[in-house]
Amino acid sequence: MEFSKRISSLPPYLFAEIDKKIEEKKAQGCDVISLGIGDPVEPTPKHIIEKLAEEAQNTENHRYPSYYGMPQLRKSIADFYKRRFSVDLDPDKEVLPLIGSKEGLAHIYLALCDEGDTALIPDPGYPVYQTGAIIAGVKRELMPLLDENKFNPDFSTIDENIARQAKLMWLCYPNNPTGAIAKDNLFEEAIRFAKKNDIAICHDNPYSEITFDGYIAPSFLQYEGAKDMGIEFNSLSKSYNMTGWRIWYVVGNARIIEALGRVKTNVDSGIFNAVQLAGIEALNGSQESVEEMRKIYKKRRDMVVSTLKDIGLAVEEPKATIYVWVPVPEGYTSESFATHILEKASVVVPPGNAYGPSGEGFIRISLTTKDDRLEEALKRIKECL
Ligand SMILES: Cc1ncc(COP(=O)(O)O)c(C=O)c1O
């Protein structure tokens, strides 16, 4: 049987591959510690679980959900944007719930691009920006995020012809995988560049609530002209320890939201109503757990940064996200360092180049491991160097 060309050019998903390595090591009897995927170990707050349990009992919620999400959920999202970012959103036209933002990141290509169109993709970046393009037959032009630019893109280096051809540009701040934050004028520059070249901006903002040291992350939609040019994916999977629940949303330009909604109504049937009602509880209920998680991640960030500095690695303290982007020691590549740690310390970390060629020379450490296991992992890394 012949499969599509698209499937043969689609790499296996990074963390599916990492899971395989973990299983192999475990089969050898090793006590493996994964600092790989950003998936909180702490549970979803109790009041959200209780709401799900209650709503799951209501048989009305067992039927197909509304395609565009419950109106109450869209309103709660718009209220959150007003409260948190002072951004006004029309809940009927500018808000679209998603089955986790990952599906939206991949489906947006089907709404905005034809086969052969071009997308500008940060390098390194969250893998779905690239794999979504591959699935949709879209050409990928990488925007290097370099240490010397504090891992922000430099629009002046983008070839004019490529800029004119581009249909879509990704941004992600606070950034996965580098932990960088947006420089002061990034979004203004991006909007000017996108207007000049008629490019839709897709800003991916899942770490807006996980910030430290007094830093408050903005929404792209706070900036003048943003809604004319783009949308913002804002997943709260990490903020509320709800990665498994598969909910959250995209907001912004009404025409783009309508187009993505049209793709989705033909592909999926929305989010289980009980999960949507629990999502409303997350947004409108107590936010104490979010503050608690910030404290936990800050403590772990400090532990990682100080240990790695002791070893002599020039690590920057991230002001946001659940990741530390670590330059590898001299004499190693991203791959050889990740392999060394796996072989000698049974600690799993993704090599930086798995997020794009400009990630070469780095590994990413995720802070979503319990303190004692993280401490043990750091001790083992120190010993094997
Ligand atoms: C940058 C980025 N975007 C999107 C996602 C996906 O989040 P969700 O759980 O909403 O699908 C992640 C998850 O790790 C992420 O790091």
The ligand as an SDF file (V2000), in Angstrom:
LIG
                    3D

 16 16  0  0  0  0  0  0  0  0999 V2000
    4.6450   26.6790   22.7850 C   0  0  0  0  0  0  0  0  0  0  0  0
    3.5440   25.7090   22.9910 C   0  0  0  0  0  0  0  0  0  0  0  0
    2.4020   25.8530   22.3080 N   0  0  0  0  0  0  0  0  0  0  0  0
    1.3670   25.0120   22.4660 C   0  0  0  0  0  0  0  0  0  0  0  0
    1.4340   23.9500   23.3410 C   0  0  0  0  0  0  0  0  0  0  0  0
    0.2760   22.9880   23.4180 C   0  0  0  0  0  0  0  0  0  0  0  0
   -0.5350   23.2010   24.4940 O   0  0  0  0  0  0  0  0  0  0  0  0
   -1.9570   22.4830   24.6370 P   0  0  0  0  0  0  0  0  0  0  0  0
   -1.8690   21.6250   25.8420 O   0  0  0  0  0  0  0  0  0  0  0  0
   -2.9540   23.5960   24.7980 O   0  0  0  0  0  0  0  0  0  0  0  0
   -2.2300   21.7110   23.3920 O   0  0  0  0  0  0  0  0  0  0  0  0
    2.6100   23.7490   24.0750 C   0  0  0  0  0  0  0  0  0  0  0  0
    2.7440   22.5980   24.9710 C   0  0  0  0  0  0  0  0  0  0  0  0
    3.7830   22.2490   25.4320 O   0  0  0  0  0  0  0  0  0  0  0  0
    3.6720   24.6680   23.9090 C   0  0  0  0  0  0  0  0  0  0  0  0
    4.8180   24.5460   24.5900 O   0  0  0  0  0  0  0  0  0  0  0  0
  1  2  1  0
  2  3  1  0
  2 15  2  0
  3  4  2  0
  4  5  1  0
  5  6  1  0
  5 12  2  0
  6  7  1  0
  7  8  1  0
  8  9  2  0
  8 10  1  0
  8 11  1  0
 12 13  1  0
 12 15  1  0
 13 14  2  0
 15 16  1  0
M  END
$$$$
